[in-house]
Amino acid sequence: MKGQFHLKFNADTIKRFHDDLLKILPDARISWRRNNDPATSLKDSGQANAAIIKVESGIFLEYFRNRGTINMGVIPENKHQAILQLIKKHRLYTEPSTGQLSFATIVFLVILAFVLDNIDNSYGYYDDYTSTLKIIMFTLSIIALVLIWGGRLIMINAARLNQKPGKKFRLGSFMSAIGIIITLPTSVLLATVFRHPNQAALATAINESDQAKQAG
């Protein structure tokens, strides 16, 4: 699985990272971009908002504006620990946070409360139909939240940078997807759940690298 990070693009940071990376992977090549336009030299990096680092076996890093993807699958396994420590040194990783998802959940619940409060018939009083509809909508929304948050926790627990997504990860992804589908379109607010596991995979790999370094 590919690791992801969410940081504002900084050309100087990427230049320093690439310089250090060359000491481990001499074939690492960097290219700079401004949106969809390629930059011709390192002199253009000051105007760049994107960068790609390639090695012989494929693309190692893709970074555009404020999101980056790191693919350790194209790196020899005996280089993984050194590169993870390099990623940590230049802070090209993001610890997964529940902040955005928590805020989106609160907004989701506010919208749900507003909708439930305004379910009424044309005569201005509630009948059995509208009461039943309220119960159904409330129940489905709670089920959706349980599936989305539960799926997120399972995906983060199963996310590993050095392996493909397994059954546990796919189960968590399926649960979250079903939860979002149940309460469309409002639940699209909670789609950030799918970004966190990739961030967790990179952060976990760095933490495990630290533990291995201390143990060694």
C-alpha positions in Angstrom: 0.0 0.0 0.0 1.2 3.5 -0.7 1.8 6.0 2.2 0.4 9.5 2.0 1.0 12.8 3.8 -0.8 16.1 3.9 1.5 19.0 4.0 1.9 22.4 2.2 4.3 22.0 -0.7 7.8 23.3 0.1 10.3 23.1 -2.7 13.3 23.7 -0.4 12.3 20.8 1.7 11.9 18.5 -1.3 15.3 19.6 -2.7 17.0 18.8 0.6 15.2 15.5 0.8 16.3 14.6 -2.7 19.9 15.6 -2.0 19.9 13.2 1.0 18.1 10.5 -1.0 20.8 10.5 -3.6 23.2 9.2 -1.0 21.0 6.1 -0.6 19.6 5.9 -4.1 22.0 7.4 -6.7 19.5 6.9 -9.5 16.8 9.0 -7.9 15.7 11.7 -10.4 13.5 14.7 -9.5 11.3 16.7 -11.8 9.5 19.9 -10.9 6.1 21.1 -12.1 4.0 24.2 -11.9 0.4 22.7 -12.1 0.6 20.8 -15.4 3.6 22.6 -16.8 7.0 20.9 -16.4 9.9 23.0 -15.0 13.2 22.7 -17.0 15.7 23.0 -14.2 16.2 23.3 -10.5 16.2 27.1 -10.9 12.4 26.7 -11.5 11.8 24.9 -8.3 11.0 28.2 -6.5 7.9 28.5 -8.7 7.0 24.8 -8.5 4.0 23.5 -6.6 4.6 19.9 -7.5 7.5 17.4 -7.7 8.0 13.8 -8.8 10.9 11.6 -7.7 11.6 8.5 -9.9 13.9 5.6 -9.4 14.8 3.0 -12.0 11.8 0.7 -11.0 9.1 3.5 -10.9 7.8 6.6 -9.2 8.8 6.8 -5.6 7.3 10.1 -4.6 4.5 12.3 -6.1 3.8 15.6 -4.4 1.2 18.2 -5.6 0.3 21.3 -3.7 -0.5 19.9 -0.2 -0.6 16.1 -0.7 2.1 13.6 -1.3 2.3 9.9 -2.0 5.2 7.7 -1.3 5.6 4.2 -2.9 8.1 2.1 -1.0 7.2 -0.8 -3.3 9.7 0.5 -5.9 12.6 0.7 -3.4 14.8 -2.3 -2.5 13.8 -3.7 0.9 17.3 -3.4 2.3 17.0 0.4 1.8 13.6 0.8 3.5 14.9 1.6 7.0 17.3 4.3 5.8 14.7 5.9 3.7 12.0 5.9 6.4 14.5 7.6 8.7 15.1 10.2 5.9 11.3 10.7 5.5 11.2 11.3 9.3 14.1 13.7 9.2 12.4 15.9 6.6 9.0 15.4 8.2 7.3 14.2 5.0 4.6 12.3 6.8 1.4 13.1 8.7 0.1 11.5 11.9 -3.5 10.5 11.2 -5.9 12.7 13.0 -9.6 12.4 13.8 -10.0 16.2 13.7 -11.5 16.7 10.3 -13.6 13.6 10.5 -14.9 14.7 14.0 -15.8 18.1 12.6 -17.5 16.6 9.6 -19.5 14.2 11.9 -20.7 17.2 14.0 -21.9 19.0 10.8 -23.5 15.7 9.6 -25.4 15.5 12.9 -26.5 19.1 12.8 -27.9 18.6 9.3 -29.6 15.4 10.4 -31.2 17.2 13.4 -32.4 20.0 11.1 -33.9 17.6 8.6 -35.6 15.5 11.3 -37.0 18.7 13.0 -38.5 19.8 9.7 -40.1 16.6 8.6 -43.8 17.6 8.7 -46.9 17.1 6.6 -48.7 19.9 4.8 -51.2 20.4 7.7 -48.5 21.4 10.2 -48.7 18.4 12.6 -47.0 15.1 12.7 -48.8 11.9 11.9 -47.8 8.2 12.1 -46.1 8.3 8.7 -43.7 11.2 9.5 -43.0 9.8 13.0 -42.0 6.5 11.4 -39.9 8.3 8.7 -38.1 10.1 11.5 -37.3 6.9 13.3 -36.0 5.2 10.1 -33.8 8.2 9.1 -32.4 8.5 12.6 -31.7 4.8 12.9 -30.0 4.6 9.4 -27.9 7.6 10.3 -26.6 6.1 13.5 -25.9 2.8 11.7 -24.0 4.8 9.0 -21.8 6.6 11.6 -21.0 3.3 13.3 -20.0 1.7 10.0 -17.9 4.7 8.9 -16.1 5.2 12.2 -15.7 1.4 12.8 -14.4 0.9 9.2 -11.9 3.7 9.7 -10.5 2.1 12.9 -10.2 -1.3 11.2 -8.5 0.2 8.1 -6.0 2.2 10.2 -5.3 -0.9 12.3 -4.7 -3.0 9.2 -2.7 -0.4 7.2 0.8 -1.5 6.5 3.2 0.2 4.1 5.1 -2.9 3.2 2.2 -5.0 2.1 -0.9 -4.9 -0.1 -4.3 -4.2 1.6 -5.5 -7.4 3.1 -8.9 -8.8 4.0 -9.1 -6.8 7.2 -8.4 -3.5 5.4 -10.9 -4.3 2.6 -13.5 -5.1 5.3 -13.0 -1.7 6.9 -13.2 0.0 3.6 -16.4 -1.9 2.7 -18.0 -0.9 6.0 -17.2 2.7 5.6 -18.4 2.7 2.0 -21.7 1.2 2.9 -22.1 3.7 5.7 -21.6 6.6 3.3 -24.0 5.1 0.7 -26.7 4.7 3.3 -27.0 8.4 4.0 -26.0 10.0 0.7 -25.5 12.8 -0.2 -24.9 14.3 3.3 -22.5 11.6 4.3 -20.0 12.6 1.6 -18.8 15.0 4.3 -17.4 11.9 6.0 -15.4 10.7 2.9 -12.2 11.8 4.6 -12.3 8.5 6.3 -10.6 6.9 3.3 -7.5 9.2 3.4 -6.5 8.4 7.0 -5.3 4.8 6.6 -2.7 5.7 4.0 -1.4 8.4 6.3 -1.4 5.8 9.1 0.5 3.3 7.0 3.4 5.8 6.5 3.4 7.1 10.1 3.3 3.5 11.5 6.2 2.4 9.3 8.3 5.3 10.6 7.4 4.5 14.2 8.4 0.9 13.6 11.6 2.0 12.0 12.4 4.0 15.1 11.8 1.0 17.3 14.0 -1.2 15.2 16.7 1.4 15.3 16.6 1.7 19.0 16.5 -2.1 19.4 19.6 -2.4 17.1 
